Amino acid sequence: MLLTETEARAYTDKILSYVTAADASVGVSSDKLSHLRFAGNNFLTSGQRISRGANVTVWIDGKRGSSSTNDLDDASLKTMVEQAEKLARLSPVDREYLPTLSKQVYKPVNGYVEETANLSLSNRASNIGGIIDECQKNKLIGGGFHSARAQAGASATKNGNFEFEKSTNVSLSMTARTTDGTSSGYFLRSHFDINRLDTKRIAREAVRKALDGANAKAIEPGAYTVILESQAVADLLGGLGNSFNARNADEGRSVYSAPGGKTKLGERIFDERISIYSDPWNSELPGSQSSQGGIPAEKLYLVRNGVLENLIYNRYWAKQKGKEPTPGPVNTIFETSGKTSSVEEMIKATERGILVSRFWYIRGTDARTASSTGLTRDGVWFIENGKISYPVKNFRFNQSVVQMLAPGNVELIGVSERVGGSEGGGSNSSLLPALKLKVFNFTSQSEAV
């Protein structure tokens, strides 16, 4: 079962009581994960895993050692601490060591729902059964993964800080494919509240994309106007908040670096309608109450009206630069200050372009230009004169995110919705809109479906 706050505090106090080192940070965690996997229009696996664990990091004469265990009995916890202290004595000096935090004040978030943590297995089976029936009715082959997770844990320091937090997340990803294997559709959504996960919509969209993608044509790669559905935006931008690293920018290793060891803080880098921020208490996307290093999280703008407003300083780098550490980000929210448009309205406003459902196998290529490469997948269509003309075969792309969102390249922006990157399976969602972009770079064709 998940740890209660009382249990978590008792464990952290016990671990700290075994520490003889000058400083230490400890943590305990509990995790409940259940899943149902289906493939070939059949239930495949169903299971549940419940686990608990603990970890400790100690510093002796400025030297660091860490250890962890998944046994929480007294002997195992004591051995864990002894191992960490032994490693610390053998280690080089940690040049970035700072004393652990003293007591902090955290404002709780509301990201835990009991019904998600203890979902009804019969309801889940019934929902997935309905999805399989929908695939069979449309002569498609369906497969997917339904996952529900609940977590509770705490961290504490030898200097008196303690934090407890619990959260839930449930997701469903689904692929529907034609029997000849030439067309497929994909859809993914997640939520912390299982009652707000629309499984019927997920099935409906995956089925529709598979049917609409049949008989795709090959067209030449190149620079095209594109409409990116929110899933495609999530695949590209879901981890965008982590790119605002101050140290990388100060050291010339970031797209936000400027000549002479300076940064682009205060410059308009993105379209003026774009704001990107973190808000731990957003009702649709609750974040953590603590940010990097255990600092209490706060609402934080990274980009406001296209202007780079903040970079992320951890405690060590903030001290080096004489700044305050950054209280975030703990989630990513992308919003527009202008008028929003639906995907249908974007299509009607496009004379010639490409509609992309999602991206896959995305890998960074150059941090200094925020560039990445990857593939389209599970639904690409060509647009002519405000209408979808026909499906097209997949592409590989190479694209700078900053150039993609630059002033003059963003034509229309949709309403932000909760969506996670497909490679993460919905475990890390953001609030992101669909986008219509003037230019997007497709570099070669791909035979992937």
C-alpha positions as CSV (number, residue, x, y, z in Angstrom):
1,M,0.0,0.0,0.0
2,L,1.0,3.6,-0.4
3,L,2.8,5.3,2.5
4,T,0.9,7.7,4.7
5,E,2.5,10.9,5.8
6,T,2.9,9.6,9.3
7,E,4.6,6.4,8.0
8,A,6.8,8.4,5.7
9,R,8.0,10.7,8.4
10,A,8.7,7.8,10.7
11,Y,10.9,6.2,8.0
12,T,12.8,9.4,7.2
13,D,13.4,10.1,10.9
14,K,14.7,6.5,11.4
15,I,17.1,6.7,8.4
16,L,18.4,10.1,9.6
17,S,19.0,8.6,13.1
18,Y,21.4,6.1,11.5
19,V,23.4,8.8,9.8
20,T,26.7,9.8,11.3
21,A,27.8,12.0,8.4
22,A,27.9,15.8,8.6
23,D,25.0,16.2,6.2
24,A,22.4,14.0,4.5
25,S,19.3,13.9,2.4
26,V,17.0,10.9,2.6
27,G,13.8,9.8,0.8
28,V,11.2,7.1,0.9
29,S,8.8,6.2,-1.8
30,S,5.8,4.0,-2.5
31,D,4.3,3.1,-5.9
32,K,1.2,1.3,-7.1
33,L,1.1,0.6,-10.8
34,S,-1.6,-1.4,-12.6
35,H,-2.0,-2.0,-16.3
36,L,-4.0,-3.7,-19.0
37,R,-2.4,-4.3,-22.4
38,F,-4.3,-5.3,-25.5
39,A,-3.2,-6.3,-29.0
40,G,-4.6,-8.0,-32.1
41,N,-8.1,-7.1,-30.7
42,N,-7.6,-9.3,-27.7
43,F,-6.7,-8.8,-24.0
44,L,-3.0,-9.6,-23.6
45,T,-1.7,-8.9,-20.1
46,S,-3.1,-7.4,-16.9
47,G,-1.1,-6.9,-13.8
48,Q,-0.3,-4.8,-10.7
49,R,2.9,-4.0,-9.0
50,I,3.3,-2.4,-5.5
51,S,6.7,-1.3,-4.3
52,R,8.4,0.7,-1.6
53,G,11.9,2.0,-1.4
54,A,14.3,4.3,0.3
55,N,17.4,6.3,-0.6
56,V,20.1,8.3,1.2
57,T,22.8,10.7,0.1
58,V,25.4,11.7,2.6
59,W,28.4,14.1,2.7
60,I,31.5,13.5,4.7
61,D,34.2,16.3,4.5
62,G,32.5,17.5,1.4
63,K,32.5,14.0,-0.3
64,R,29.3,12.4,-1.4
65,G,28.0,8.9,-1.3
66,S,24.5,7.5,-2.2
67,S,22.7,4.3,-1.7
68,S,19.2,2.9,-2.0
69,T,17.1,-0.2,-1.0
70,N,13.7,-1.7,-1.6
71,D,13.6,-3.3,1.9
72,L,12.4,-1.0,4.7
73,D,13.2,-3.1,7.7
74,D,15.6,-1.6,10.2
75,A,18.6,-3.8,9.2
76,S,18.3,-2.9,5.5
77,L,17.9,0.8,6.2
78,K,21.0,0.8,8.5
79,T,23.0,-1.1,5.9
80,M,21.9,1.4,3.2
81,V,23.2,4.3,5.3
82,E,26.5,2.5,6.1
83,Q,27.1,1.8,2.4
84,A,26.5,5.4,1.5
85,E,28.9,6.6,4.2
86,K,31.5,4.1,3.0
87,L,31.2,5.4,-0.6
88,A,31.5,9.0,0.6
89,R,34.8,8.3,2.3
90,L,36.1,6.8,-0.9
91,S,34.8,9.5,-3.2
92,P,36.5,12.7,-4.5
93,V,35.3,16.0,-3.1
94,D,31.9,17.1,-4.4
95,R,32.7,20.5,-5.8
96,E,29.1,21.5,-6.1
97,Y,28.1,20.5,-2.6
98,L,25.8,22.9,-0.7
99,P,24.3,22.2,2.7
100,T,20.9,20.5,2.5
101,L,17.8,22.7,3.0
102,S,16.6,23.7,6.4
103,K,12.8,23.7,7.1
104,Q,10.8,24.9,4.1
105,V,7.1,25.7,3.7
106,Y,5.2,24.0,0.9
107,K,1.8,24.8,-0.5
108,P,0.1,21.5,-1.3
109,V,-1.2,20.6,-4.7
110,N,-4.3,18.6,-5.5
111,G,-3.0,15.9,-7.9
112,Y,-4.3,12.8,-6.1
113,V,-7.6,11.0,-6.7
114,E,-8.5,7.9,-4.8
115,E,-10.6,6.4,-7.6
116,T,-7.5,6.5,-9.8
117,A,-5.3,4.9,-7.2
118,N,-7.9,2.1,-6.7
119,L,-9.5,1.9,-10.1
120,S,-12.3,-0.6,-10.9
121,L,-10.7,-3.5,-12.8
122,S,-14.1,-4.5,-14.2
123,N,-14.8,-1.0,-15.5
124,R,-11.4,-0.9,-17.1
125,A,-12.0,-4.3,-18.8
126,S,-15.4,-3.1,-20.0
127,N,-14.0,0.1,-21.5
128,I,-11.2,-1.8,-23.3
129,G,-13.7,-4.4,-24.5
130,G,-15.8,-1.6,-26.0
131,I,-12.7,-0.3,-27.8
132,I,-11.9,-3.8,-29.2
133,D,-15.6,-4.0,-30.4
134,E,-15.2,-0.7,-32.2
135,C,-12.0,-1.9,-34.0
136,Q,-13.7,-5.1,-35.1
137,K,-16.8,-3.3,-36.3
138,N,-14.5,-1.1,-38.5
139,K,-12.4,-4.1,-39.6
140,L,-9.3,-2.7,-37.9
141,I,-6.7,-4.3,-35.6
142,G,-6.5,-2.5,-32.3
143,G,-3.8,-2.5,-29.6
144,G,-2.9,-0.3,-26.7
145,F,-1.9,0.2,-23.1
146,H,-4.0,1.4,-20.2
147,S,-1.9,2.3,-17.1
148,A,-2.9,3.7,-13.7
149,R,-0.3,4.8,-11.2
150,A,-0.4,6.2,-7.7
151,Q,2.7,7.4,-5.8
152,A,3.4,8.7,-2.3
153,G,6.7,9.6,-0.8
154,A,8.7,12.0,1.3
155,S,12.1,13.6,1.5
156,A,13.9,14.9,4.5
157,T,17.3,16.5,5.3
158,K,19.6,16.5,8.3
159,N,19.1,20.2,8.5
160,G,15.4,19.9,9.3
161,N,13.4,19.9,6.1
162,F,10.6,17.4,5.4
163,E,8.2,17.1,2.5
164,F,5.4,14.6,1.8
165,E,3.5,14.4,-1.5
166,K,1.2,11.9,-3.3
167,S,-0.1,11.9,-6.9
168,T,-2.0,9.8,-9.4
169,N,-2.0,9.4,-13.2
170,V,-4.0,7.3,-15.6
171,S,-3.3,7.0,-19.3
172,L,-4.6,5.2,-22.4
173,S,-2.6,5.0,-25.6
174,M,-4.1,3.2,-28.6
175,T,-3.2,2.3,-32.1
176,A,-5.7,1.1,-34.7
177,R,-4.3,-0.4,-37.9
178,T,-5.8,-1.6,-41.2
179,T,-5.6,-5.4,-41.8
180,D,-3.2,-4.9,-44.7
181,G,-0.9,-2.9,-42.4
182,T,-0.8,0.2,-44.7
183,S,-2.5,2.7,-42.5
184,S,-2.7,3.3,-38.7
185,G,-4.1,5.8,-36.3
186,Y,-2.9,6.7,-32.8
187,F,-4.3,8.6,-29.9
188,L,-3.1,9.1,-26.3
189,R,-4.5,11.0,-23.4
190,S,-3.9,11.0,-19.6
191,H,-5.3,12.6,-16.4
192,F,-4.8,12.4,-12.7
193,D,-8.6,11.8,-12.3
194,I,-9.7,8.6,-14.0
195,N,-13.2,10.0,-14.3
196,R,-11.9,12.6,-16.7
197,L,-10.1,10.2,-19.0
198,D,-12.3,9.9,-22.1
199,T,-11.6,6.4,-23.4
200,K,-14.3,6.6,-26.0
201,R,-12.7,9.7,-27.6
202,I,-9.3,8.0,-27.6
203,A,-10.8,5.0,-29.5
204,R,-12.8,7.2,-31.8
205,E,-9.9,9.3,-32.9
206,A,-7.5,6.3,-33.4
207,V,-10.1,4.5,-35.5
208,R,-10.8,7.6,-37.6
209,K,-7.2,8.3,-38.3
210,A,-6.6,4.7,-39.4
211,L,-9.6,4.8,-41.8
212,D,-8.7,8.3,-43.1
213,G,-5.1,7.3,-43.7
214,A,-5.7,4.5,-46.2
215,N,-4.1,4.6,-49.7
216,A,-1.4,7.2,-48.8
217,K,0.6,8.9,-51.6
218,A,4.3,9.7,-51.5
219,I,5.1,13.4,-52.0
220,E,8.5,15.1,-52.1
221,P,10.1,16.3,-48.9
222,G,10.8,19.9,-48.4
223,A,9.7,23.0,-46.4
224,Y,5.9,23.0,-46.0
225,T,3.2,24.9,-44.1
226,V,2.1,22.5,-41.4
227,I,-0.7,22.0,-39.0
228,L,0.5,20.1,-35.9
229,E,-2.2,18.5,-33.8
230,S,-1.7,18.9,-30.1
231,Q,-0.2,15.3,-29.9
232,A,2.5,16.3,-32.4
233,V,3.2,19.5,-30.5
234,A,3.5,17.4,-27.3
235,D,6.0,15.0,-29.0
236,L,8.2,18.0,-29.9
237,L,7.6,20.4,-27.0
238,G,6.6,18.2,-24.0
239,G,10.1,18.6,-22.4
240,L,10.6,22.2,-23.5
241,G,10.6,23.5,-19.9
242,N,13.9,21.6,-19.3
243,S,15.6,23.5,-22.1
244,F,15.8,26.7,-20.2
245,N,18.9,25.7,-18.2
246,A,20.7,28.8,-17.0
247,R,24.1,27.1,-16.7
248,N,24.0,25.9,-20.3
249,A,23.0,29.3,-21.4
250,D,25.8,31.0,-19.4
251,E,28.4,28.6,-20.7
252,G,27.4,29.0,-24.3
253,R,25.9,25.6,-24.8
254,S,22.2,26.7,-25.3
255,V,20.0,28.3,-27.9
256,Y,19.5,31.0,-25.2
257,S,23.2,31.8,-25.1
258,A,24.5,35.1,-26.4
259,P,28.1,36.2,-27.3
260,G,30.5,37.1,-24.6
261,G,29.1,34.8,-21.9
262,K,25.8,36.5,-21.9
263,T,22.2,35.2,-22.4
264,K,19.2,36.2,-24.3
265,L,17.1,37.1,-21.2
266,G,14.8,39.9,-22.1
267,E,14.8,39.2,-25.8
268,R,11.7,38.4,-27.9
269,I,12.6,34.9,-29.2
270,F,9.1,33.5,-29.8
271,D,5.9,34.8,-31.4
272,E,4.5,37.6,-29.2
273,R,1.3,35.6,-28.6
274,I,3.2,32.8,-26.9
275,S,3.6,32.4,-23.1
276,I,5.2,29.4,-21.5
277,Y,5.0,28.9,-17.8
278,S,4.8,26.5,-14.9
279,D,2.0,26.6,-12.3
280,P,1.9,23.9,-9.6
281,W,-1.7,24.6,-8.8
282,N,-3.2,24.4,-12.2
283,S,-6.4,22.5,-11.9
284,E,-6.0,20.5,-15.1
285,L,-2.3,19.8,-14.7
286,P,-1.2,19.8,-11.0
287,G,2.6,19.9,-10.6
288,S,4.7,19.1,-7.7
289,Q,4.8,21.3,-4.6
290,S,8.6,21.2,-4.7
291,S,10.9,22.0,-7.6
292,Q,14.5,21.1,-8.3
293,G,16.6,20.7,-5.1
294,G,13.5,20.6,-2.9
295,I,12.8,24.4,-3.3
296,P,9.1,25.2,-2.8
297,A,7.5,25.5,-6.2
298,E,6.0,28.8,-7.4
299,K,4.2,29.9,-10.5
300,L,7.0,30.8,-12.9
301,Y,7.0,32.3,-16.4
302,L,9.8,31.2,-18.7
303,V,8.4,33.0,-21.7
304,R,5.9,35.8,-21.5
305,N,4.4,37.3,-24.7
306,G,7.4,35.9,-26.7
307,V,10.0,37.3,-24.4
308,L,12.5,35.1,-22.6
309,E,11.7,36.0,-19.0
310,N,13.5,33.4,-16.8
311,L,16.2,30.8,-17.0
312,I,16.4,27.9,-14.5
313,Y,19.1,28.2,-11.8
314,N,19.7,25.3,-9.5
315,R,21.0,26.1,-6.0
316,Y,24.7,25.6,-6.9
317,W,24.6,27.7,-10.1
318,A,22.5,30.4,-8.5
319,K,25.2,30.8,-5.8
320,Q,27.9,31.0,-8.4
321,K,26.1,33.8,-10.2
322,G,24.7,35.6,-7.1
323,K,21.1,34.8,-7.9
324,E,18.2,33.1,-6.2
325,P,17.5,29.5,-7.2
326,T,14.6,29.1,-9.5
327,P,11.4,27.7,-8.0
328,G,10.4,25.6,-11.0
329,P,9.4,24.5,-13.5
330,V,7.2,21.6,-12.3
331,N,5.0,21.4,-15.3
332,T,4.7,23.0,-18.8
333,I,1.8,25.2,-19.9
334,F,1.8,26.8,-23.3
335,E,-0.8,29.4,-23.9
336,T,-1.6,32.2,-26.4
337,S,-2.7,35.7,-25.6
338,G,-4.4,35.9,-29.0
339,K,-7.4,34.4,-30.6
340,T,-7.5,30.6,-30.7
341,S,-8.4,28.4,-33.7
342,S,-9.6,24.8,-34.0
343,V,-7.7,22.3,-36.2
344,E,-10.7,22.5,-38.6
345,E,-10.4,26.3,-38.8
346,M,-6.7,25.9,-39.4
347,I,-7.3,23.5,-42.3
348,K,-9.8,25.9,-43.8
349,A,-7.2,28.7,-43.6
350,T,-4.6,26.7,-45.4
351,E,-4.1,26.9,-49.2
352,R,-1.4,24.2,-49.4
353,G,0.1,22.4,-46.5
354,I,0.4,19.2,-44.4
355,L,-1.5,18.0,-41.4
356,V,0.6,16.0,-38.9
357,S,-1.0,13.7,-36.3
358,R,2.1,12.9,-34.3
359,F,5.9,12.4,-34.3
360,W,8.0,9.5,-33.2
361,Y,11.6,8.6,-32.3
362,I,12.6,12.2,-31.7
363,R,16.2,12.9,-30.8
364,G,18.0,16.2,-30.2
365,T,20.7,17.1,-32.7
366,D,22.0,20.5,-31.6
367,A,21.3,22.1,-28.2
368,R,22.7,25.4,-29.5
369,T,19.9,25.7,-32.1
370,A,17.3,23.6,-30.1
371,S,17.1,21.3,-33.2
372,S,15.8,17.7,-33.3
373,T,15.0,15.0,-35.8
374,G,12.4,12.4,-35.9
375,L,9.6,10.8,-38.0
376,T,5.9,11.5,-38.6
377,R,3.7,8.6,-37.8
378,D,0.1,7.3,-37.7
379,G,-1.5,9.9,-39.9
380,V,-0.3,12.6,-42.3
381,W,-2.5,14.4,-44.8
382,F,-2.1,16.9,-47.6
383,I,-4.2,20.0,-47.6
384,E,-5.3,22.0,-50.7
385,N,-7.6,25.0,-50.9
386,G,-8.8,24.6,-47.3
387,K,-9.6,20.9,-47.4
388,I,-7.8,17.6,-46.8
389,S,-7.1,16.2,-50.2
390,Y,-5.5,12.8,-49.4
391,P,-3.2,11.0,-47.0
392,V,0.5,11.1,-47.6
393,K,3.3,8.8,-46.6
394,N,5.6,9.6,-43.7
395,F,8.6,11.9,-43.5
396,R,11.7,12.4,-41.5
397,F,12.1,16.0,-40.2
398,N,14.9,18.2,-39.0
399,Q,13.6,21.3,-37.2
400,S,14.7,23.9,-34.7
401,V,12.0,24.5,-32.0
402,V,13.0,28.1,-31.6
403,Q,12.8,28.7,-35.4
404,M,9.5,26.9,-35.4
405,L,8.0,29.2,-32.8
406,A,9.8,32.4,-34.0
407,P,8.0,35.6,-34.8
408,G,6.6,35.4,-38.3
409,N,6.4,31.6,-38.4
410,V,3.4,30.9,-36.1
411,E,0.2,31.6,-38.0
412,L,-2.5,30.1,-35.8
413,I,-2.7,28.7,-32.3
414,G,-5.3,26.4,-30.8
415,V,-6.7,26.0,-27.3
416,S,-4.3,24.3,-24.9
417,E,-5.2,20.8,-23.7
418,R,-3.7,18.2,-21.5
419,V,-1.5,15.9,-23.7
420,G,1.7,13.9,-23.2
421,G,4.5,12.9,-25.5
422,S,3.8,9.6,-27.1
423,E,7.3,8.2,-26.3
424,G,6.5,8.8,-22.6
425,G,3.1,7.0,-22.8
426,G,1.3,9.8,-21.1
427,S,3.4,9.8,-17.9
428,N,4.5,13.4,-18.4
429,S,1.7,15.6,-19.7
430,S,1.7,19.3,-20.5
431,L,-1.0,21.8,-21.5
432,L,-0.3,22.4,-25.2
433,P,-2.2,23.7,-28.3
434,A,-2.4,22.6,-31.9
435,L,-0.3,24.9,-34.1
436,K,-0.3,26.1,-37.7
437,L,3.2,27.0,-38.8
438,K,4.3,28.8,-41.9
439,V,7.4,26.6,-42.5
440,F,8.4,23.2,-41.2
441,N,11.3,21.2,-42.6
442,F,10.7,17.6,-43.9
443,T,14.1,16.3,-45.1
444,S,13.3,12.8,-46.5
445,Q,10.6,10.3,-47.1
446,S,10.0,7.4,-44.7
447,E,8.3,4.0,-45.3
448,A,7.2,3.7,-41.7
449,V,3.4,3.5,-41.1
